[in-house]
Amino acid sequence: MDRVYICSCFGVTEQQVKKHAADGACTPRQIASACKAGTDCGSCVRRIQALLGRGACPRPDLADQGRPVLAGVTELEEAA
């Protein structure tokens, strides 16, 4: 399996970023909260933005209900 690393500082892969986005991370800051990507040197932030898409929130249904859009992130970190 080929791994494309987005964040070299913390060893975060593109697949991990996409999984966090699918679970509700809408911004680079939310990705950073989920897996630390983008919090050290910052060189990966633009790539994270590109993966997220401009203004795209994968779980707007939860956000509209006032529920956390990052539900389940701790399980993702444990699996990584």
N, C-alpha and C positions, 0 to 999 in steps of 0.2 A: 504494500500500500504506500503510495506516495503521499507525503505530508507536505503541505505548503504552509510554511510558518509565516504568520502575519506579524507576530511580536517576538523578536529574537530575545529580548530581555527576559521574558517570562515563559518562553517556549509555547506560545499560544498559536494554534493552527487556525487556518481558514475555516475548517469544519467546526471547530469549537465556537468561533465567532458566529457562524451561521446558526448553530444550535442555540446559542444564547439569544440571537435575534428571533429565532422561531418561538422561543419561550417568552418573548416580550420585550427584550432590550431594544429600544428605539433610537438611542443616541450613543455616540462614543463614550460618553460619561457612564451610561448604564452598562455598557460592555465592560468598561474599566472596573465598575463596582462588582461585576460578576466574575471577572477573571484577571484583573490587573493590567490587561493589555492597554497600552497607551499611557501608562502612569510613570514610566521611567524616562527614557530618552524622547519619546513622543514621535519617533519617525514612522510609526505604524498608524497614526491617527487618520491620515488621509486614506489609507487603504481600508480601514474600518468604516470610514464614512462612505466610501465607494460600495462596500459590501452591503451596508444598511440601506443605501439609496437615499435620495434627498426627501426628507419628510415622511419616509415610510415607517409605519409602526405596525408590526405584524400582529399585534394583539389589541387593536383599538377597542374591541368589544369589552375587554377587561378594564381598560383605561376609562372608557365612557361610564362604566359602572362604579368607578372609584375604587376598584380592586387593584392589588399590586400586579403589574404586568410582568414582573420577574419571578413569579411563583415557580418554585421548583429549581431555582438556580443552585441551591446548596447541594441538591442531588447531582447536578451536572458537575460541580466542582469535585465531588467525591468520586465520580466515575472517571474523571480525567486523569 
